[in-house]
Amino acid sequence: MKKKLLVLIGLFLLTGCTAEYNLTYENNVFDEEIIIYEDKGIEDDDSFVSITDINENDERVKLSDNKYYKVSLSNDNTHNILKLNYTYDDLSLKESKVFEECFEVKSFMDEKDYYYIHLSGDVTCEYLTSAKITFRTDKKVLKTNATTKDEKDGTYTWDKLTSDGVEIQVSKNLDKGYTPRTKTMIPWYVSIPLFVALGIVVFVLIKYIKQNNNY
């Protein structure tokens, strides 16, 4: 119970918060951004722990050992805005708070030629159920269940989570827009007449040359 009170997710089980989740895989590195929007005024409630209390060394934004999300706080006319960012060049993406805390079923496969991510089941972070989730990449996406796909731009979006969750398989080697070369196969019913016609042409040509040489 004490551990649950310390993790970041505990802040956002209350009403008044919405979120965006952005995951980028570019230049062979994952970059994660979590944006939390908190309605202004809700922090006036003494029982509410506001996102404005978060700082760089907060245990709730700790990933592993001495690794923390980069914390950025701002506001607009109606919201306090918390941005959390981490570039996974020294940690596995599996260390992410979203991966670790938010989904009942999670799969992260780091294979030779691709990454595979599948997050599904019960969502324990209520703010994510209505969050917009965006995946961006400069590599070819091999499989996805994204709501909206822009393969040219390399952007894949889930407007709202469904029972299928989030699924993405992205190549480590193929750039986006890559089209594999395929051999053009001529059907047998086309190739046989072509060979017959070619044989006739060759036969006639040889006969013509012989006739001219004998003349």
C-alpha positions in Angstrom: 0.0 0.0 0.0 2.8 2.4 0.8 4.4 1.8 -2.5 1.2 2.6 -4.3 1.0 5.9 -2.5 4.5 6.8 -3.8 4.0 6.0 -7.5 3.0 8.7 -10.0 -0.2 7.1 -11.0 -1.7 7.6 -7.6 -2.0 11.3 -8.3 -4.4 10.9 -11.2 -7.0 8.5 -9.9 -9.0 11.6 -8.9 -11.4 13.6 -11.0 -10.3 16.7 -12.8 -7.3 15.3 -14.6 -7.0 14.4 -18.3 -3.9 13.3 -20.2 -2.0 12.8 -23.4 0.5 10.0 -23.9 3.2 10.4 -26.6 5.7 7.7 -27.5 8.3 8.3 -30.1 10.7 5.8 -31.7 13.2 7.8 -33.8 17.0 7.5 -34.4 16.7 4.1 -32.7 15.7 5.5 -29.3 12.4 5.6 -27.5 11.2 8.9 -26.1 8.2 9.1 -23.8 6.1 12.1 -22.9 3.2 12.1 -20.5 1.1 15.3 -20.3 -1.4 15.8 -17.4 -4.0 18.5 -17.4 -5.4 19.4 -14.0 -8.4 21.7 -13.7 -7.4 24.9 -11.9 -9.1 25.3 -8.5 -9.3 21.7 -7.6 -6.0 22.0 -5.7 -7.9 24.2 -3.3 -9.4 21.1 -1.8 -7.2 20.2 1.2 -7.6 16.5 0.5 -6.3 16.8 -3.0 -2.6 16.4 -3.9 -2.0 18.7 -6.8 0.4 18.1 -9.7 2.0 21.4 -8.8 3.6 19.6 -5.9 5.7 17.4 -8.2 9.4 18.1 -8.5 12.4 16.6 -10.2 13.4 14.4 -7.2 9.9 13.2 -6.3 9.7 9.5 -5.7 6.5 9.5 -7.8 8.4 10.3 -10.9 11.3 7.9 -10.2 11.9 5.2 -12.8 14.9 3.2 -11.6 17.8 3.9 -9.2 18.7 7.5 -9.8 16.7 7.8 -13.0 13.8 10.2 -13.0 11.4 11.7 -15.5 12.2 15.2 -16.5 9.5 17.4 -14.9 8.0 20.5 -16.5 5.2 22.5 -14.9 3.2 25.2 -16.7 -0.4 26.5 -16.8 -3.0 28.1 -19.1 -6.3 29.9 -18.3 -8.0 26.7 -17.1 -5.4 24.1 -16.3 -2.2 23.3 -14.5 -0.1 21.3 -16.9 2.5 18.7 -15.9 4.8 17.3 -18.6 7.0 14.2 -17.9 9.6 13.2 -20.3 12.3 10.5 -20.5 14.6 9.4 -23.3 15.2 5.7 -23.0 18.8 5.6 -24.1 20.0 4.0 -20.9 16.9 2.2 -19.7 14.5 -0.3 -21.1 11.1 1.1 -22.1 9.6 -1.5 -19.7 10.7 0.7 -16.9 8.1 3.3 -17.9 5.5 4.1 -15.3 2.8 3.7 -17.9 4.1 0.2 -18.8 4.7 -0.8 -15.2 1.6 0.6 -13.5 -1.2 1.3 -15.9 -2.1 -1.9 -17.8 -3.1 -5.3 -16.5 -1.6 -7.1 -19.5 1.7 -5.8 -21.0 4.1 -7.2 -23.5 7.3 -5.6 -24.7 9.4 -7.7 -27.1 12.9 -6.6 -28.1 13.7 -8.8 -31.0 16.6 -8.7 -33.5 14.6 -6.9 -36.2 11.7 -5.3 -34.4 10.0 -4.0 -31.3 6.6 -5.3 -30.3 4.4 -3.5 -27.8 1.0 -4.7 -26.6 -0.8 -3.1 -23.6 -4.3 -4.3 -22.8 -6.7 -5.5 -20.1 -7.9 -3.4 -17.2 -6.5 0.1 -17.2 -5.5 0.9 -13.6 -4.8 4.6 -14.5 -8.2 6.0 -15.0 -6.9 9.2 -16.6 -5.6 7.1 -19.5 -9.0 5.6 -20.4 -9.9 8.9 -22.2 -6.4 10.0 -23.1 -5.2 10.5 -26.6 -2.3 8.1 -27.3 0.2 8.9 -30.1 3.1 6.9 -31.5 5.6 8.5 -33.9 8.4 6.8 -35.7 10.9 7.2 -38.6 10.7 3.4 -39.1 8.2 1.2 -40.8 5.3 0.0 -38.7 4.7 -3.7 -39.4 1.5 -4.1 -37.4 -0.8 -1.8 -35.4 -4.4 -1.5 -34.2 -4.2 2.4 -34.1 -7.4 4.3 -34.7 -5.8 6.7 -37.1 -2.7 5.9 -39.3 -0.5 8.3 -41.3 2.2 6.0 -42.7 3.8 8.8 -44.7 4.2 11.0 -41.6 4.9 8.0 -39.3 2.1 9.0 -36.9 -0.3 6.5 -35.3 -3.1 7.6 -32.9 -5.5 6.0 -30.5 -8.3 8.5 -29.8 -9.6 6.3 -26.9 -8.6 3.0 -25.4 -10.8 0.0 -26.3 -10.7 -3.6 -25.0 -8.0 -4.3 -27.7 -5.7 -1.9 -26.0 -2.6 -0.6 -27.8 -0.7 -2.8 -30.2 2.3 -1.7 -32.3 5.1 -3.6 -34.0 7.9 -1.4 -35.5 10.9 -2.4 -37.5 14.4 -1.6 -36.3 15.8 -1.6 -39.8 13.2 -0.5 -42.3 12.5 3.2 -42.8 8.9 4.3 -43.0 7.4 4.1 -46.4 9.6 1.2 -47.3 8.1 -1.0 -50.0 9.7 -4.4 -50.4 10.7 -5.4 -53.9 8.6 -8.2 -55.3 9.4 -10.4 -58.3 7.0 -10.0 -61.2 5.7 -13.5 -62.1 4.1 -14.1 -65.5 1.2 -16.6 -65.3 1.7 -19.9 -67.2 -1.3 -19.2 -69.4 0.5 -16.0 -70.6 4.1 -17.3 -70.7 3.3 -20.5 -72.9 1.8 -18.5 -75.8 4.7 -16.0 -75.6 7.3 -18.8 -75.9 5.4 -20.4 -78.8 5.2 -17.1 -80.6 8.9 -16.4 -80.0 9.7 -19.9 -81.3 7.7 -19.2 -84.5 9.4 -15.9 -85.0 12.9 -17.5 -84.6 12.0 -20.4 -87.0 10.7 -18.0 -89.7 13.8 -15.8 -89.3 16.2 -18.7 -89.6 14.3 -20.0 -92.7 14.4 -16.6 -94.3 18.2 -16.2 -93.7 18.8 -19.7 -95.2 16.7 -18.9 -98.3 18.6 -15.6 -98.9 22.0 -17.3 -98.5 21.0 -20.0 -101.0 19.7 -17.5 -103.6 
